[in-house]
């Protein structure tokens, strides 16, 4: 009998019970890989949010929620006779050992850059063993668009399809923005959409060249926008007004004041 005092064993047993058609939870029983996938993505983002906020208690809880997603998918796979949670754990353990020959083997890297190159070579060999066709074939379509754009350009760069420096990327960005301006002025929404996509793709490429994670950068800017807008609301509240009772000029002035205060406090 499984030792239910071991947290991982207990969690696996709880999920098995929840999925049991005889006495389990009707909602859990009716779920599929497809219906659970959005929750898995959401939980990963909530982990990232807790890290961004530096809230370790929340991080602990969110990591638990994310672990539950792994257990949920593994349980559904076991019921279908595909694989078990133990197979998932064994697979990632084997992969980590294989990708770290300098830790678990006799290999030695000369530098961190050499280690990164070795990691990429090992991953390339893994992809080749899975009989993937083109260079971009296994870049997941389920990734956030900006993250996928970074991975696509990174993969293409490995085979030499890349700009030499950020200067060329910035020049391309200016070119794409100019093309976007033309379509916006023409009022062609469909073409503007395509050009905006090109702008965002180049931005993702620039982020890769600068070694900046674009999702992280945009999350930080979102947080900054919220912080500054809340400052506007607070300033308006002091004079008995709401944003709806204000106008753009007044709010823009308050925005500039909030921006200046942030810079002064650095």
Secondary structure, 3 states (H helix, E strand, C coil): CCCCCCHHHHHHHHHHHHCCCCCCCHHHHHCCHHHHHHHHHHHHHHHHHHHHHCCHHHHHHHHHHHHHHHHHHHHHHHHCCCCCHHHHHHHHHHHHHHHCHHHHCCCCCCCHHHHHHHHHHHHHHHHHHCCCCCCCCCCCCCCCHHHHHHHHHHHHHHCCCCCCCHHHHHHHHHHHHHHHHHHHHHCCHHHHHHHHHHHHHHHHHHHHHCCCCHHHHHHHHHHHHHHHHHHHHHHHHHCCCCHHHCCHHHHHHHHHHHHHHHHHHC
